[in-house]
């Protein structure tokens, strides 16, 4: 749904009418995602995940050469870039050769515009989309009709590792505006029957609506929950804080779209008593990293080629993610700096699951999700500072200058000055006395337009790295 005339009409429908509209849209979604291309791809990658690393690299390089040839022949931007650097498609035969091509940034994409579109794909054969724009203006993106089935095959391979099936009933917690914002009272969910999906609007997950949502979840037995970690954490934290036992918990909770923080995972596991798994992807659909049954992140090599490049003044195994998508012929993204950071294992190791694809230790999130201190230290993933504070419902750290950090806090019902003093003490212990901490109490922490939560927002770190 969007803000167009169709959404205005949708907003005026009664709830039962909106459920019908969601289900009618679901028929189209099902056909676009789960057709023959999806089935063939899923069958193929179910096998390829067990290949040797060399076999996977060989397949990846084959796909890379194909997308490079296509980009040079049909995309004006890449023809110009290759010619300017005296490159031919044959010069890029492996992922290691990608270093010869300049990095593609978000700013370049905005400036290049339609120069990045393939002349071989007509407007009828491509989808229009965009990123969420969490760090600025949203990017205008295009994809050909074969990309979505490939992306969904990768996502369903991940889910199937945990015993889930495409026909399983599930509840998703995310940011689409399926529930009009002019109606804030329950029900804050809508049904999409063809997709076996119930969609909960996280924009409506207020404290006043939480009892009705919990009651609904207690009455619905589904195979899995999926969605943003911060949204599902709100549910689990509410249940734990109010000592509510989940009578119909899901078998699995599948998370994505945000960095999964350790305290969120612990809360969800404790409240739902289910398996929690995570995967990393992007609106740009040019890379994917997903957990196996052992909880280890593996690069999904069949979908995109990922370069993990060094960052200034960071540990050698903390790297920025640069992606080359292997399936988007409408708007190829080659060496795209996506703006996220990952931590690699300090030593090469094999996973007990038996898969040989490269391992990622953890996904750290946005590049600007680090605090930088006046004495040059850099700190990310500060969620551990809040893990013992049961009276803090949510917290966000914002740094606009190097000398201070604003901490936004949503207080729990039993929050007191003791919690504030403990938090300030822990912050100073970890980050030192060289930086000032200003606490700001808020009723809620705003999400981005697509409903995503960011624990750290640091314009200082972003500027230092640019």
C-alpha positions in Angstrom: 0.0 0.0 0.0 1.1 3.6 -0.5 -0.3 7.2 -0.3 -1.9 7.1 -3.7 -5.6 7.2 -4.6 -5.9 3.4 -4.2 -4.7 3.7 -0.6 -7.1 6.5 0.1 -9.9 4.3 -1.1 -8.6 1.3 0.9 -8.5 3.5 4.1 -12.2 4.2 3.8 -13.1 0.5 3.6 -14.5 -1.3 6.7 -12.0 -3.7 8.3 -13.5 -6.8 6.6 -13.2 -5.0 3.3 -9.5 -4.2 4.0 -8.9 -7.9 4.8 -10.5 -8.8 1.4 -8.3 -6.1 -0.3 -5.2 -7.5 1.4 -6.1 -11.0 0.2 -6.7 -9.9 -3.3 -3.3 -8.2 -3.3 -1.9 -11.4 -1.9 -3.0 -13.4 -5.0 -0.8 -11.1 -7.1 2.1 -11.3 -4.6 1.9 -15.1 -4.6 2.1 -15.3 -8.4 5.0 -12.8 -8.5 7.0 -14.5 -5.8 6.3 -18.2 -6.0 6.0 -19.2 -9.6 8.1 -21.5 -11.7 11.3 -19.4 -11.4 11.0 -19.5 -7.6 10.5 -23.3 -7.5 13.4 -24.0 -9.9 15.7 -21.7 -8.0 14.7 -23.1 -4.5 15.3 -26.6 -5.7 18.7 -25.6 -7.1 20.0 -23.7 -4.1 18.8 -26.4 -1.7 21.5 -28.5 -3.3 24.2 -25.8 -3.9 24.3 -24.9 -0.2 26.1 -28.2 0.3 28.7 -27.7 -2.5 32.4 -27.3 -1.7 33.5 -23.6 -1.4 35.4 -24.0 -4.7 32.3 -25.2 -6.5 30.2 -22.3 -5.0 32.9 -19.8 -6.0 33.0 -21.2 -9.5 29.2 -20.8 -9.8 29.4 -17.3 -8.4 32.1 -16.2 -10.8 30.1 -17.6 -13.7 27.0 -15.6 -12.7 29.3 -12.5 -12.2 30.7 -12.7 -15.7 27.2 -12.9 -17.1 26.0 -9.8 -15.2 29.2 -7.9 -16.1 28.7 -8.6 -19.8 25.1 -7.6 -19.6 25.9 -4.4 -17.7 28.6 -3.3 -20.2 26.4 -4.0 -23.2 23.1 -2.5 -22.0 23.7 -0.1 -19.1 25.0 3.4 -20.1 26.6 4.1 -16.7 28.7 1.0 -16.7 29.7 1.4 -20.4 30.9 4.9 -19.4 32.8 3.7 -16.3 34.4 0.8 -18.0 35.6 2.9 -21.0 36.9 5.6 -18.7 39.0 3.0 -16.8 40.0 1.2 -20.0 38.2 -2.0 -18.9 36.6 -4.7 -20.9 34.1 -7.2 -19.5 36.7 -10.0 -20.0 38.8 -8.1 -17.4 36.3 -9.1 -14.7 36.3 -12.9 -14.5 36.3 -13.5 -10.8 35.1 -11.7 -7.6 38.7 -10.8 -6.9 38.8 -8.7 -10.2 36.0 -6.5 -9.0 38.5 -4.2 -7.3 39.3 -2.8 -10.8 35.8 -1.2 -10.8 35.1 2.0 -8.8 32.8 1.7 -5.8 29.1 2.5 -6.5 27.7 4.8 -3.7 24.2 5.9 -2.9 25.1 9.4 -4.1 26.3 8.1 -7.4 23.0 6.2 -7.9 21.0 9.3 -7.2 23.1 11.3 -9.7 23.2 8.6 -12.4 19.4 8.0 -12.3 18.2 6.3 -15.4 21.8 5.8 -16.7 21.8 2.8 -14.4 18.8 1.2 -16.2 19.4 -1.5 -18.8 18.2 -0.6 -22.2 17.5 -4.3 -22.8 14.7 -4.4 -20.2 11.5 -2.5 -21.0 9.5 -0.5 -18.5 6.8 -3.2 -18.6 9.4 -5.9 -17.5 10.7 -4.1 -14.4 9.4 -3.2 -11.0 9.9 0.1 -9.3 10.9 0.3 -5.7 13.0 2.2 -3.2 15.1 1.9 -0.1 13.7 3.0 3.2 15.9 6.1 3.3 17.1 5.6 6.9 20.2 7.8 6.3 18.8 10.3 3.9 16.8 10.5 0.7 15.4 7.1 -0.4 17.0 5.5 -3.4 14.8 4.9 -6.5 15.4 1.3 -7.5 14.3 -1.0 -10.3 14.3 -4.7 -10.6 13.4 -7.2 -13.4 10.6 -9.7 -12.8 13.1 -12.6 -12.2 14.8 -10.9 -9.2 12.0 -11.3 -6.7 11.6 -15.0 -7.1 15.3 -15.5 -6.6 15.3 -13.4 -3.5 12.4 -15.2 -2.1 14.0 -18.6 -2.9 17.0 -17.6 -0.8 14.7 -16.4 2.1 12.7 -19.6 2.0 15.8 -21.7 1.9 16.7 -20.1 5.2 13.2 -20.7 6.7 13.2 -24.3 5.5 16.3 -25.0 7.5 14.1 -24.6 10.6 11.3 -26.9 9.4 9.1 -24.2 7.9 7.0 -24.6 4.8 5.6 -22.0 2.3 2.0 -23.0 3.2 2.5 -22.5 7.0 0.4 -19.8 8.7 2.5 -17.0 10.1 2.3 -13.5 11.6 4.6 -10.7 10.4 5.5 -7.6 12.3 6.7 -4.9 9.9 6.2 -1.3 8.6 3.8 -1.4 5.7 0.8 0.8 6.2 -1.9 -1.9 5.9 -3.7 -0.4 8.9 -4.6 3.3 8.2 -2.9 5.7 10.5 -6.1 7.5 11.1 -7.4 4.5 12.9 -5.3 3.8 16.0 -7.5 1.4 17.8 -7.5 -2.5 17.5 -7.5 -4.6 15.5 -4.1 -3.5 14.3 -3.6 -6.5 12.0 -5.0 -7.5 8.6 -5.2 -10.9 6.9 -3.7 -12.0 3.6 -5.2 -15.4 3.2 -3.5 -16.5 -0.1 -0.1 -15.8 1.5 -1.1 -17.5 4.8 -0.1 -14.2 6.4 -1.4 -12.0 9.2 0.2 -8.6 9.0 0.7 -6.6 12.3 1.3 -2.9 11.8 4.2 -1.9 14.0 3.1 1.8 13.6 0.1 0.8 15.8 2.0 -1.1 18.5 1.3 1.4 21.2 1.1 0.5 24.9 -2.7 1.0 24.8 -3.0 -1.5 21.9 -0.6 -4.1 23.4 -3.2 -6.0 25.5 -5.5 -6.5 22.5 -2.5 -7.6 20.4 -1.4 -10.1 23.0 -4.9 -11.5 23.3 -5.0 -12.0 19.6 -1.6 -13.8 19.6 -2.7 -16.0 22.4 -5.7 -17.1 20.3 -3.8 -17.7 17.0 -1.5 -20.7 16.8 0.8 -20.2 13.8 4.0 -21.9 12.7 6.2 -18.8 12.9 6.5 -15.1 13.5 8.6 -12.9 11.2 9.6 -9.3 11.1 11.8 -6.6 12.6 13.6 -7.6 15.8 12.7 -4.4 17.6 9.0 -4.9 16.9 8.8 -8.5 18.0 11.0 -7.6 21.0 8.3 -5.1 22.1 5.9 -8.0 22.3 8.2 -10.3 24.2 9.3 -7.6 26.6 5.7 -6.7 27.3 4.8 -10.3 28.1 7.8 -10.8 30.3 7.3 -7.5 32.1 3.7 -8.3 32.8 4.4 -12.0 33.6 2.2 -13.2 30.7 2.8 -16.8 29.6 2.4 -17.3 25.8 -0.2 -20.0 25.4 0.2 -20.4 21.6 3.8 -19.6 20.9 5.3 -20.0 17.4 7.7 -22.8 16.6 10.2 -20.4 15.1 10.7 -16.6 15.0 12.5 -15.4 11.8 14.1 -12.0 12.1 15.5 -9.6 9.6 15.7 -6.0 8.2 17.4 -4.6 11.3 20.4 -5.6 13.3 19.4 -8.3 15.9 20.7 -7.2 19.3 21.6 -9.9 21.9 19.1 -8.7 24.5 16.3 -8.8 21.9 17.1 -12.4 21.1 17.2 -13.4 24.7 13.9 -11.7 25.4 12.2 -13.4 22.4 13.5 -16.8 23.3 12.4 -16.5 26.9 8.9 -15.2 26.2 8.1 -17.5 23.3 10.3 -20.5 24.1 11.0 -21.0 20.4 13.9 -21.1 18.0 15.0 -17.6 16.9 16.9 -17.2 13.7 18.1 -14.2 11.7 19.1 -13.2 8.2 20.6 -10.1 6.6 19.3 -8.7 3.3 18.6 -5.4 1.8 16.0 -3.5 -0.1 18.5 -3.3 -3.0 18.3 -7.1 -3.3 22.0 -7.5 -4.1 23.2 -9.6 -1.2 22.1 -12.0 1.6 23.6 -13.5 4.7 21.5 -16.0 6.7 21.9 -18.2 9.8 22.2 -22.0 9.7 20.7 -24.4 12.3 23.9 -23.8 14.4 23.2 -20.1 14.6 26.1 -19.2 12.3 25.8 -16.6 9.6 26.7 -17.8 6.1 27.0 -15.7 2.9 24.4 -16.7 0.3 26.8 -16.9 -2.5 24.3 -17.8 -5.2 22.5 -14.5 -4.8 25.2 -11.9 -4.6 29.0 -11.4 -4.4 30.0 -9.7 -1.1 33.4 -7.9 -0.6 34.2 -7.3 3.0 36.5 -4.2 2.8 38.6 -2.6 5.6 37.5 0.5 7.5 39.7 3.3 8.7 40.7 3.0 12.4 38.8 -0.1 13.0 39.8 -3.7 13.9 41.0 -5.6 10.9 38.1 -8.1 11.1 35.4 -5.3 11.2 34.6 -4.6 7.6 32.2 -2.6 5.4 29.9 -4.6 3.1 30.2 -4.0 -0.7 27.8 -6.0 -2.8 27.4 -7.1 -6.4 24.0 -8.5 -7.2 23.9 -11.4 -9.5 20.2 -11.5 -10.7 19.0 -7.9 -11.3 19.2 -7.3 -15.1 17.0 -4.2 -15.0 19.3 -2.2 -12.7 22.6 -4.1 -11.9 24.3 -2.9 -8.8 28.0 -3.7 -9.1 30.4 -2.9 -6.1 27.6 -1.2 -4.3 28.6 0.2 -0.9 25.4 -0.6 1.0 26.4 1.3 4.2 26.5 -1.7 6.6 29.3 -3.3 8.7 30.0 -6.9 9.5 32.5 -8.6 11.9 34.3 -11.6 10.4 35.8 -14.4 12.5 39.3 -13.6 13.6 40.4 -17.1 12.5 39.1 -19.2 9.6 36.9 -22.0 10.9 34.5 -24.6 9.6 30.8 -24.6 10.7 29.4 -27.7 12.3 26.4 -27.5 10.0 28.7 -28.7 7.1 28.1 -25.7 4.8 31.3 -24.3 3.3 30.0 -20.8 2.4 32.0 -17.9 4.1 31.1 -17.3 7.7 30.2 -13.9 9.2 30.5 -13.6 13.0 27.9 -10.9 13.4 26.1 -8.1 11.5 27.0 -4.8 13.2 24.5 -2.8 11.2 24.8 0.7 9.7 28.1 2.4 9.3 26.9 5.3 11.3 25.9 3.0 14.2 29.1 3.7 16.1 29.9 6.2 18.8 33.3 8.0 18.5 34.9 9.6 21.5 37.2 12.7 21.5 40.2 10.5 22.3 39.6 8.5 19.2 37.8 5.4 20.4 34.9 3.9 18.4 32.2 1.8 20.0 29.3 0.0 18.4 26.7 -2.6 19.7 26.3 -0.9 23.1 23.1 -2.9 23.9 25.0 -4.7 26.7 24.8 -1.5 28.7 21.1 -2.0 28.9 20.9 -5.7 29.3 20.6 -5.7 33.1 18.2 -2.7 33.3 14.8 -4.3 33.2 13.2 -0.9 33.7 14.3 0.5 30.4 12.0 -0.5 27.7 14.0 1.0 24.8 17.0 3.2 24.4 18.7 5.1 21.6 22.0 6.9 21.5 22.4 9.9 19.2 25.7 11.6 18.5 25.8 14.9 16.5 29.1 16.1 17.8 32.2 14.4 19.1 31.9 15.8 22.7 28.4 14.6 23.6 25.8 11.9 23.2 22.1 12.1 23.7 20.4 9.0 25.2 16.7 8.7 24.5 15.0 6.4 27.0 11.5 5.0 27.2 11.0 4.3 30.9 9.5 1.1 32.2 6.8 1.3 34.9 9.4 0.7 37.7 12.1 3.0 36.4 13.7 5.2 39.1 16.7 7.5 39.6 18.7 4.4 40.6 18.4 3.1 37.0 19.5 6.5 35.6 22.5 6.6 38.0 23.5 3.0 37.1 23.2 3.7 33.3 25.4 6.9 33.6 27.9 5.0 35.6 28.1 2.2 33.1 28.4 4.6 30.2 31.3 6.5 31.8 32.9 3.2 32.7 32.8 2.1 29.1 33.3 5.3 27.2 35.2 7.4 29.8 34.8 10.9 31.2 35.8 12.6 28.0 32.3 12.7 26.6 29.1 14.2 28.0 25.9 12.1 28.3 22.5 13.9 28.2 19.5 11.7 29.0 16.2 12.6 27.4 13.1 10.8 28.5 10.5 10.1 25.7 7.3 8.2 25.4 8.5 6.4 22.3 11.5 6.4 20.0 10.6 7.3 16.5 11.1 4.7 13.8 12.0 5.5 10.2 9.3 5.8 7.6 9.4 2.0 7.0 9.2 1.3 10.7 12.9 0.4 11.4 14.6 1.0 14.7 18.2 2.1 15.0 19.9 1.9 18.4 22.8 4.2 17.6 22.7 7.2 15.2 26.1 8.8 14.9 26.6 11.5 12.3 30.2 11.9 13.7 31.2 8.4 12.8 29.6 8.7 9.3 31.5 11.9 8.6 34.8 10.4 9.8 34.5 7.5 7.5 33.5 9.5 4.4 
